[in-house]
Amino acid sequence: MPVEGLPDPALHRLCRRCGTWYHLHEGSTDWPPVTGLISFIQVRSGQLLERTERMQFRCRGCFDEQARKSKSGRRSLLIGLIMLALIVATCWWLGVFDELEKMLRQGMQQQRPRR
């Protein structure tokens, strides 16, 4: 239940995602979500150096929504990797890589200076 009136920082925390004040027991303090390489480095270095000031409070609703988003992101990454593996296997089966190698070898022979 969001806090009405003036919040007391000793009893309440501001949700970093929705910007609403909540009681301490209505959410959790955790590291920010990893969305890419830079945020991974920031979160991992904060964890290794035990810099707890970088941790963020999120209410239960925002925490659950972020968990759903990260789960669907992992699922789409897995599907993308499977599709990439299928494309590479199909190209290998059709002999596309052999043709590319022949083309590259011919191009290298043409560029080589003759003495």
N, C-alpha and C positions, 0 to 999 in steps of 0.2 A: 504494500500500500504506500504510495508516494506521500512524502511529508508535506503537510500543509502548514503555512506560516513560515517563521524563521527557522532554518535548520541549525542544529548544534553540531559543529564538526567533531565533537567528541562522541556523539551518538549516531550521527548520520554520515552517509557518504554520497557523493555525486556520481551517478552512473556516467561513465565516459562515452557511452554510445548514445543514449537517449537524452542525457542532460537533466535528469530528474533526480531529486534527493530521495534516498531510501534509508531505512534503518539498517544497521550493520548485518542483521540476521536475514535480510531479504535479498542478499546477493553474495558475491564472492570476489575476493581480490586475487587476480591472476595476471600472468604475463599477457601483453597484447597479442592478438592473433598474428601468426606469421603469414604474410601475403606474398612475399617475394624474397629475393636474396638479401636486400638491405635490411629488411625487418628481421630476417633470420639471424643475421650477424648481430644486430642490436639486441635481440632477445637472448641469444646464446651467450654473448659477452656479459650481459646483465646477470644471467644465471650463474655463470662461472665466477664472476666477481662479487656475487651476492649483493647486487645493487637493488634492493627492494623498493627504492623510491620510483623505479620505472614500472612497477606493477600497477595495474589499473583495476578499479572497482567496476563491476558490471552487475546489473540486476539480473534476476533469474530469467526473465523473458529475453533480454538481450543476449545473455550467455547461451541460452538454448538455441536462439536464432543463429548465433555465430557458429555453434556446433553443427547445426544443420547445413549451413553454407560450406563449412570446411569439409564435411562429409561428402557433399555433392561435388565439391571441387576435386577431391581425391578420386571420386568415381569417374568424373569426366577425364581426368588425367589418365586413369587406368584404361579407359575406353580408347583414348587417343593413342596410347602406347601399343595397344593391341592392334589398332588399325594400321599404325606405322609398320609393325612387324608383318602384318598380312601383305601390305604393299611391297615391302622389301622381298618377302618370300615369293610373291607373284612375279616380280621383276626378275629375280634370280631364275625361277622356273622357265620364264619365257626367253631367257638368254639376253636380256637387256644389258647386263653388266659386261658380257663378252663383246657385244657390239660397241659399247662405250670404250672398252679397252682397245679394240681394233682401231677405232677412230682416233684415240689419243696417241697410239703408237704411230699411225700414219702422219698425224700432225707433228709429232716430235721429229720424225725422220725428215720431213719437209723443212723444218726450221733449222736443222743441224747444218752448220756451215761446212762446205766441202773444201778440202785442202789439196 
